Structure formats: C-alpha cells, structure tokens
Amino acid sequence: MENKKSALISVSDKTGLIDFAKNLEALGYQIISTGGTKKTLEENNIKTVSISDITNFPEIMDGRVKTLHPSVHAALLCVRDNDEHVKALDENNIDFIDIVVVNLYPFKEVLKKENSTHEELIENIDIGGPSMLRSAAKNYKYITVLVDSADYENVISEIKQNGDTSFETREKLAAKVFRHTASYDALIAEYMTKVTKTLFPDKITKTYEKIQDLRYGENSHQHASFYKNVFSGFSICNASQIHGKELSYNNIQDANSALEILKEFDEPTVVAIKHMNPCGVGSDSDIFEAWNKCYSSDKISIFGGIIALNKKVTKKIATQMADIFLEIIIAPDYEEDAFDILAKSKNIRLLKLDMNNKICNDEKIVSVMDGILIQNLDTKQITINDINYVTNKKPTENEMEDMLFAWKVVKHVKSNAIVIVKNKQTIGVGAGQMNRVGSAKIALEQAGELAKEAVLASDAFFPMPDTVQLASKYGIKAIIQTGGSIKDNLSIEECNKNNISMVFTSVRHFKH
C-alpha cells in the first residue's frame, strides 16, 4: 500500500475551506473531492483527485450516487492494526483516507426558506454525507473527521506540531459528528412526522441548538445551558439582549412566563412576573397607563421582577422603572432616552423582541425523571360568544371586559389559581395553593378594599360554594369560572343570594 496521507473533502458550507485545504496540501496531504467542492478548490489552485478516480465509478443520478462505494467505505472502516483488514485494502488497491471533512446538504436552511417545496426538501436529504461521517467517526482511532469549520484551525495546528491529531481530539470530533448526524436526522424525522400528520409517534426525536452556557442552574450548585428549537418563533429564544449581564436559568424561566401572558393581548399591555407567576398585569389604550396599572398591582412583589411590554419603552416609563430594582425588561424597542436611563444600571438586562409576529411552536415539553411529557400548548381562547350566563344577575359590559381580561391572565397562573381584576388591572393574584379557597383568600386579601365591584376569575370550577361566599364578603360583583361541578347549583344559588353575576366558560386552565 502506498504510504501517503489523504483527506476527503466534500462540503456544502465552504467557510474556511480554502485556507484549510491549502494547509493540508502544504503538509503533504492528497485532497480527494467531489462536485462543487472540487471545482471551488481547483479554482483556488488546489490540486485535487476526483472521487471517481478513487472508486473507478462515475458520479451518477445528478450526484445522488458518488461516495456510496466500497472503495470509500473500506478506506474509512479499515481497522489498521488488523492484518486481515489491511490485506483486504491491498488486494483491492484501496488506499487509507486519514481525514474526512464533510458537512451536509442544507436541509435545515431549505426548510426555513419561505415557499420551499416538499420536493426541494427531499432532494436536500443527504445520504452519502452522513454515511461517510458515520464510517469515519466509528473509526476515529485512525481517522480525523470534521463537520465544523470552527475545528479546522486546531486540527491544522496539531498536525503541524505533532504530525497528526491526538487521540483525544479525534474522539471529541467523532462525538461531535454523531451529535451532528443525529440532529440532522432528527430534523428530517420531525419534518416527515408533520408531513404525515402523526401527532404522537411511538418514538420521538427532537433537536435543539445551544444559545449559551449559563453560569449555573436553578441554584448555584446546578449546571445549566440554554438551547432553542431550530424553528423557534415568538419566544425568549429569539430575543436580542442589548444591555446587562448574562441571563440566568431563572431569568429565562420567568421571561418565558411573561411572554406567554403577553402573547394573549393585542392592546397595549405590561406584564410583571415573579417566580413564574404574574404579580401585575395591566392593559390600556396608552402604554404608560398600562405600565402604571401593572406596577400599582403589587408594588412589593415587582421588586426583582421581570417586565414585558408589547409597545416601545418611553422615556416616561423608563424614568419610573429606573427607581425599581428589575431583573429584565423585554420590549419591541426603546426610545433612545429610555435606553440611556435604564442602561445606567449595569446589571439590568434589556431585551428586544419582535411583538408583531406571535407565531410559536404549538408544543410544550416538560421533563420528569427519565422521561418527558409532550402536549399541545394551552392556546385556547374564549370570546363573549362562548360565555354561558348562569345567574339571575347578568354582568355589565365593563364587568364582562374585565372578566375576559382576567381569564387571559388566570390561565397562566399556577393552579389552583384565582385572579381579581378591576378596569383591566390585576389587583389580586392567588397562585399554587392546595385548595381553591386558599388561593381566593390570598388574592382577595391582596386586593383588600379594591375588591369592591371587582371581578374574580378561577382557572377551574368551584367544588363548593365557599369561594363565592368569601368573594361576596369582599364585594366581588362578577365571577368567571369553568363550571362543570356536580355542585354548580350551590355556587349559582350563593351568587344569586349575594347579587353576584357568574358566567361559565366550559374551559379549564390547569397549570402545574
């Protein structure tokens, strides 16, 4: 067997290709290449050998079949300290391949492109590339395999210093290859699952891309990183940070909760979040008034909170925000003066996110020990036409507006959930209690005197009339709840007795 080093290069992403190939050539490597890669290299005066010269077989079927050949895969899979393997190569006039540089057809990029057709996507499913990568990665004891141009420099540096890459480097690169091909196949699988309208297949594959490593997880002794779905839409994943220190694990969780609520509203709205529950939500025709409503909802809990607005942050709003300790502000934009005011604090995180496009993936994944749960997002909305009026007293127009507002908020509060609202402003929030009347007590005590003439929303039905009895003591005048309890009549009778209007939605919003 001829004792020469060779590198097989076939890439769709040509970033850094020329410098890398020139370095290999200078180090004495023969460059084997295909199609467009070969053309690019030769245009830059880099001598190449065609893959057809290695296989003695032409590229056929528009390039669909070119590297799927024993002469390629035998060279990649040969165990070089196995005499029988080496003998088989000699008998078939096959030389070793020492470096494989391949990245795959741009399936993801075509999928993300507007108006791409199914036929285009199928044509951009790479077959030969993953096969070569997996063969070379399986044999990493002898072969250096690369899928990422970011690794070119280190590989060249090691070869220059030591004559070859280290075993440790080859092993890490092989692991990267298997992650890369697994992610590639997962994306194709997910696409085909959607094409075939398979809701919950027997095996599920997902792929995510790292955004950043986090300083720590939920607590300082935990490690964490932040990943995003390849096709993420309206989400914290796509917000751009324009000021402040790194986001933490808890920041991201809270910011996500804020955006989930904000997505419900079209009119100017401000949301304040603390520990993944809203401590204030306000809507108004004017964003400054919406901010005032949000802030005055709970001036204590907002300390150290996360704020999300669906309109530009003005200087007037920023002036007030600057007097409060806030972790994050998310908005579509900031007036220049507003940014200057807020950026005086080096720690506050200022994020921008397009609020016009609220399209997001209709899927929620949560982890349990050794497993995951997948469900559709709770995107169910109701209008006044969905309401079932069950009491003698009917709500006024303003009460109905407030109840619909409260219903949008209560679905995002941890169950059991009760929300008190007046004039499109939360004035009391009771979250995550083991019984519904416990949540009601928290919300009503927070609202205090403001509860008079206010409305109450519950994320699920009342199993007993006790919540209505408590609400009547605080002067609540209208209630929106799911309905559906076998004891609904007890709550209806209690409302009639206390001149409270109550409506049913026939929809529940448990959130765990």
C-alpha positions in Angstrom: 0.0 0.0 0.0 1.2 3.4 -0.9 2.2 5.3 2.2 0.7 8.7 1.7 -1.7 10.9 3.7 -5.1 11.8 2.1 -8.1 13.9 3.0 -11.6 13.5 1.6 -13.3 16.9 1.4 -17.0 17.4 0.4 -18.7 20.4 1.9 -21.8 22.5 1.2 -20.6 25.2 3.6 -17.3 26.4 2.2 -16.4 28.7 5.2 -12.6 28.5 5.8 -12.3 25.8 3.2 -9.5 27.3 1.0 -7.1 28.1 3.9 -7.7 24.7 5.4 -7.1 22.8 2.2 -4.0 24.8 1.4 -2.6 24.0 4.8 -3.3 20.3 4.2 -1.7 20.4 0.8 1.4 22.1 2.2 1.5 19.3 4.8 1.7 16.7 2.1 -1.9 15.6 2.0 -3.6 14.4 -1.2 -7.0 16.1 -1.5 -9.9 13.9 -2.7 -13.0 15.8 -3.5 -16.4 15.8 -5.3 -18.6 18.1 -7.4 -18.9 21.7 -6.3 -16.2 21.4 -3.6 -13.7 20.1 -6.2 -14.5 22.9 -8.5 -14.0 25.5 -5.8 -10.7 24.1 -4.7 -9.3 23.9 -8.2 -10.4 27.5 -8.9 -8.1 28.4 -6.0 -5.2 26.4 -7.4 -5.5 23.5 -5.1 -4.8 20.2 -6.7 -7.5 17.5 -6.2 -8.3 13.9 -7.1 -11.8 13.2 -8.1 -13.8 10.7 -6.1 -14.4 8.9 -9.4 -10.7 8.2 -9.7 -10.8 6.5 -6.3 -13.9 4.5 -7.0 -13.4 3.9 -10.7 -17.1 4.7 -11.0 -18.7 7.9 -12.3 -20.9 10.2 -10.3 -24.4 9.3 -11.4 -28.0 10.3 -10.9 -27.3 14.0 -10.6 -24.7 13.2 -7.9 -27.0 11.1 -5.8 -24.5 8.3 -6.0 -20.9 9.2 -5.8 -19.4 8.3 -2.4 -21.6 5.3 -1.7 -18.9 2.9 -2.8 -16.8 0.1 -1.2 -13.6 1.9 -2.1 -14.6 4.8 0.0 -16.1 3.0 3.0 -13.5 0.3 3.1 -10.9 3.0 3.4 -12.9 4.6 6.2 -13.7 1.5 8.1 -10.4 -0.4 7.9 -9.1 -1.3 11.4 -5.4 -0.5 10.6 -3.9 -2.8 13.2 -6.0 -5.7 11.9 -3.8 -7.5 9.3 -6.8 -9.0 7.5 -8.4 -5.6 7.1 -5.2 -4.1 5.7 -4.7 -7.1 3.4 -8.2 -6.6 2.0 -7.4 -3.0 1.1 -4.1 -4.1 -0.6 -5.8 -6.8 -2.6 -8.4 -4.2 -3.8 -5.9 -1.4 -4.5 -7.6 0.9 -1.9 -5.6 3.5 0.0 -6.2 4.8 3.5 -8.2 8.0 4.0 -6.9 9.9 7.0 -9.1 13.0 7.2 -12.7 13.4 6.3 -14.2 16.8 6.0 -17.9 16.8 5.3 -20.9 18.9 6.0 -24.3 18.0 4.9 -26.9 19.2 2.3 -28.6 22.3 3.8 -31.9 20.6 4.8 -32.5 23.0 7.7 -31.8 26.1 5.6 -34.2 24.9 2.8 -36.8 24.1 5.4 -36.6 27.6 6.9 -36.8 29.2 3.5 -40.2 30.6 2.5 -42.0 28.7 -0.2 -39.7 25.7 -0.2 -41.4 22.7 -1.7 -41.6 19.2 -0.4 -39.6 18.0 -3.5 -36.8 20.5 -2.7 -36.6 19.3 0.9 -36.5 15.6 -0.2 -33.6 16.5 -2.6 -31.8 18.1 0.3 -31.7 15.0 2.4 -28.1 14.0 2.4 -27.3 10.2 2.2 -23.7 9.9 1.2 -22.5 12.6 3.6 -23.9 11.1 6.8 -22.7 7.6 5.7 -19.1 8.9 5.3 -19.2 10.8 8.5 -20.5 7.8 10.5 -18.0 5.4 8.9 -15.1 7.8 9.7 -16.4 8.6 13.2 -16.7 4.9 14.0 -13.1 4.5 13.1 -11.8 7.6 14.9 -8.9 5.7 16.4 -7.3 6.3 13.0 -9.3 8.9 11.2 -9.8 12.6 11.9 -13.4 13.6 10.9 -14.7 17.2 10.8 -18.2 18.7 10.4 -17.5 22.2 11.7 -15.2 24.8 10.2 -14.5 26.1 13.7 -12.3 23.0 14.2 -10.1 23.5 11.2 -7.5 25.7 12.9 -7.0 23.3 15.8 -6.6 20.3 13.5 -4.0 22.0 11.4 -2.1 23.2 14.4 -2.0 19.7 15.9 -0.8 18.2 12.6 1.9 20.9 12.3 3.2 20.3 15.8 2.8 16.5 16.1 2.4 15.1 12.7 -1.2 14.1 13.4 -4.1 14.9 15.6 -4.2 13.4 19.1 -6.5 10.5 20.0 -8.4 12.8 22.4 -9.0 15.3 19.6 -10.2 12.6 17.2 -12.5 11.2 19.9 -14.1 14.6 20.6 -14.5 15.2 16.9 -16.2 11.8 16.4 -18.6 12.6 19.2 -19.4 15.9 17.5 -20.1 14.0 14.3 -22.6 11.7 15.9 -24.4 14.6 17.5 -24.4 16.4 14.1 -25.8 13.5 12.2 -28.3 12.7 14.9 -29.5 16.3 14.9 -29.7 16.2 11.1 -31.8 13.0 11.1 -34.0 14.2 13.9 -34.9 17.3 11.9 -35.8 15.3 8.9 -37.8 12.9 11.1 -39.7 15.8 12.7 -40.5 17.2 9.3 -41.7 13.9 7.9 -43.8 13.3 11.1 -45.5 16.6 10.4 -46.0 15.8 6.8 -47.7 12.6 7.7 -49.7 14.3 10.4 -48.6 11.9 13.1 -49.4 13.6 16.4 -47.6 11.4 19.0 -45.4 8.9 17.2 -44.1 5.8 19.0 -40.6 7.2 19.0 -39.9 11.0 19.3 -36.8 12.8 18.2 -36.1 16.5 18.7 -33.1 18.6 18.0 -32.0 21.9 19.7 -29.2 24.3 19.2 -27.2 25.8 22.1 -27.7 29.5 22.7 -25.3 29.8 25.6 -23.9 28.1 28.7 -25.4 29.5 31.9 -23.4 30.5 34.9 -25.5 28.0 36.9 -28.9 26.4 37.0 -31.9 27.0 39.3 -29.5 27.0 42.2 -25.7 27.8 42.3 -24.7 24.1 42.7 -26.5 23.1 39.4 -25.1 23.3 35.9 -27.2 24.5 33.0 -27.2 25.5 29.4 -29.9 27.2 27.2 -30.9 25.6 23.9 -33.5 26.6 21.3 -35.7 24.8 18.9 -34.4 25.2 15.3 -37.8 26.7 14.4 -38.4 28.9 17.4 -40.7 31.8 16.9 -42.2 34.3 19.4 -40.1 33.3 22.4 -37.3 34.3 24.7 -35.0 32.2 22.5 -35.2 34.9 19.8 -34.9 38.0 22.0 -31.8 40.0 21.5 -30.0 41.3 24.6 -28.9 44.9 24.2 -27.7 45.6 27.7 -26.8 44.0 31.0 -25.3 40.9 32.4 -26.0 37.3 31.3 -29.4 35.8 31.6 -29.7 33.2 34.3 -31.7 30.0 34.3 -34.4 31.5 36.5 -34.4 34.7 34.4 -35.2 32.7 31.3 -38.0 30.7 33.0 -39.5 34.0 34.2 -39.1 35.8 30.9 -40.8 32.9 29.2 -43.8 33.1 31.6 -44.0 36.9 30.9 -44.2 36.3 27.2 -46.7 33.5 27.5 -49.1 36.0 29.1 -48.2 39.0 26.9 -49.0 36.8 23.8 -52.7 36.9 24.9 -53.0 40.6 24.4 -53.2 42.9 21.4 -53.9 46.2 23.1 -51.0 48.0 25.0 -50.2 45.7 27.9 -47.5 45.3 30.5 -46.8 42.1 32.5 -44.7 41.7 35.7 -43.5 38.3 36.6 -42.1 36.9 39.8 -41.2 33.2 40.2 -43.1 32.3 37.0 -46.4 33.8 38.3 -47.8 37.3 37.4 -47.6 39.8 40.1 -49.1 42.5 37.9 -50.8 42.8 34.5 -52.3 46.0 33.1 -53.9 46.9 29.8 -54.9 50.3 28.5 -55.1 52.3 25.2 -51.9 54.1 26.4 -48.8 52.0 27.2 -47.8 54.4 30.1 -51.2 53.9 31.7 -50.8 50.1 31.2 -47.4 50.3 33.0 -49.0 52.2 35.8 -51.7 49.6 36.2 -49.1 46.8 36.2 -46.8 48.5 38.7 -49.5 49.5 41.1 -51.0 46.0 41.1 -48.3 44.9 43.5 -45.5 47.3 44.2 -43.8 44.9 46.7 -43.6 41.8 44.6 -42.5 43.6 41.5 -39.1 44.1 43.3 -36.6 41.9 41.4 -39.2 41.0 38.8 -39.3 40.7 35.1 -41.3 43.2 33.0 -42.6 42.5 29.4 -44.3 45.2 27.3 -45.8 44.9 23.8 -45.0 48.5 23.0 -41.9 50.7 22.9 -40.5 51.7 26.3 -40.8 55.5 26.5 -38.6 57.9 28.5 -41.6 58.5 30.8 -41.9 54.8 31.6 -38.1 54.3 31.9 -37.9 57.1 34.4 -40.3 55.2 36.7 -38.7 51.8 36.0 -35.3 53.2 36.9 -36.4 53.7 40.5 -37.3 50.0 40.9 -34.9 47.0 41.1 -35.8 45.0 38.0 -34.0 41.9 36.6 -35.2 42.1 33.0 -37.2 44.3 30.7 -38.5 42.9 27.4 -40.0 45.2 24.8 -40.1 45.6 21.0 -37.9 48.7 21.3 -36.7 51.5 23.5 -36.7 55.2 22.9 -33.1 56.4 22.9 -33.5 58.4 26.1 -35.3 55.5 27.7 -32.4 53.2 26.9 -29.9 55.7 28.3 -31.8 56.0 31.6 -32.2 52.2 32.1 -28.7 51.4 31.0 -27.2 53.4 33.9 -27.8 50.2 35.8 -25.1 47.7 34.7 -27.0 44.7 36.0 -30.4 45.1 34.4 -31.0 43.0 31.3 -32.6 44.9 28.4 -34.0 42.7 25.7 -35.7 43.4 22.4 -38.2 41.1 20.7 -40.5 41.5 17.7 -44.0 41.6 19.2 -45.8 41.7 15.8 -45.1 38.0 15.0 -46.6 35.9 17.7 -46.3 32.6 15.9 -44.7 30.0 18.1 -44.5 26.2 18.2 -47.7 24.6 19.3 -46.0 22.2 21.7 -45.0 22.1 25.3 -42.4 19.6 26.6 -41.6 19.1 30.3 -39.2 16.7 31.9 -39.9 14.1 34.5 -37.3 11.7 35.9 -36.1 9.6 33.0 -38.8 10.9 30.7 -40.7 13.8 29.1 -44.3 14.8 28.7 -45.5 16.4 25.5 -48.7 18.2 24.9 -50.1 21.0 22.8 -49.7 24.5 24.2 -52.8 25.8 26.0 -53.7 28.3 23.3 -57.5 28.0 23.9 -59.1 31.4 23.9 -62.7 32.4 24.5 -64.9 35.3 23.4 -68.1 36.8 24.7 -69.9 34.4 22.3 -68.6 31.4 24.3 -69.9 32.6 27.6 -72.7 30.8 29.4 -74.7 33.1 31.7 -75.9 31.1 34.7 -77.1 33.6 37.4 -80.1 35.9 37.7 -77.8 39.0 37.5 -76.0 39.4 34.2 -72.6 41.2 34.1 -72.3 44.7 32.8 -70.3 45.4 29.7 -67.3 46.6 31.8 -67.5 43.6 34.0 -67.6 41.3 31.0 -64.5 43.1 29.6 -62.7 42.7 32.9 -63.7 39.0 33.2 -62.3 38.2 29.7 -59.1 40.1 30.7 -58.9 38.1 34.0 -59.5 34.8 32.1 -56.4 35.5 29.9 -54.3 36.0 33.0 -55.6 33.2 35.2 -54.7 30.6 32.6 -51.0 31.4 33.2 -51.2 31.4 37.0 -50.1 28.2 38.8 -53.1 26.1 39.9 -55.1 26.4 42.0 -55.5 29.9 40.6 -57.6 32.9 41.4 -57.2 36.4 39.9 -59.0 39.6 40.9 -59.3 42.3 38.2 -60.7 45.8 38.0 -60.5 48.1 35.0 -58.1 45.7 33.1 -55.7 45.6 36.0 -54.9 42.7 38.3 -55.4 43.7 41.9 -55.0 40.3 43.5 -53.4 37.0 42.5 -53.6 33.7 44.4 -51.4 31.0 43.0 -50.5 27.4 43.5 -52.5 26.6 46.6 -53.7 23.1 47.5 -57.3 24.2 47.7 -59.2 26.9 45.7 -60.5 28.8 48.7 -56.9 29.2 49.9 -55.9 30.9 46.6 -59.0 33.0 46.8 -58.0 34.2 50.3 -54.6 35.3 49.1 -56.0 37.1 46.1 -58.8 38.8 48.0 -56.6 39.8 50.9 -54.1 41.3 48.4 -56.9 43.3 46.7 -58.4 44.4 50.0 -60.8 47.4 49.6 -60.1 47.5 45.9 -62.0 44.2 45.6 -65.3 46.0 45.9 -67.1 46.0 42.5 -64.2 43.9 41.0 -64.4 40.6 39.2 -62.9 37.2 40.1 -61.6 34.5 37.7 -60.9 30.9 38.6 -58.9 28.5 36.4 -61.3 25.6 37.2 -64.8 25.0 38.7 -65.9 25.6 42.3 -66.5 22.2 44.0 -68.1 24.1 46.9 -69.8 27.5 47.4 -67.1 28.6 49.8 -65.2 30.6 47.3 -68.3 32.6 46.3 -69.1 33.1 50.0 -65.6 34.6 50.6 -65.8 36.7 47.4 -69.1 38.2 48.5 -67.6 39.4 51.7 -65.1 41.4 49.8 -67.7 42.9 47.4 -66.9 41.0 44.3 -69.6 41.6 41.7 -68.9 39.2 38.9 -67.2 35.8 38.6 -65.9 33.9 35.6 -65.2 30.2 36.1 -65.2 26.9 34.2 -68.4 25.3 35.5 -68.9 21.6 35.4 -69.0 20.6 39.0 -71.8 18.4 40.2 -72.4 21.1 42.8 -72.5 24.0 40.4 -76.0 24.8 41.7 -74.7 25.6 45.2 -72.3 28.3 43.8 -75.0 29.6 41.5 -77.5 29.9 44.4 -74.9 31.7 46.5 -74.2 34.2 43.7 -78.0 34.8 43.3 -78.3 35.3 47.1 -75.5 37.9 47.1 -76.4 39.7 43.8 -73.3 38.5 42.0 -73.2 37.7 38.3 -71.4 34.5 37.3 -70.6 33.0 33.9 -69.2 29.7 32.8 -66.6 29.2 30.1 -66.8 25.3 29.9 -63.0 25.5 29.6 -60.5 24.9 32.4 -56.9 26.1 32.5 -55.0 23.9 35.0 -51.3 24.8 35.1 -48.8 22.7 37.0 
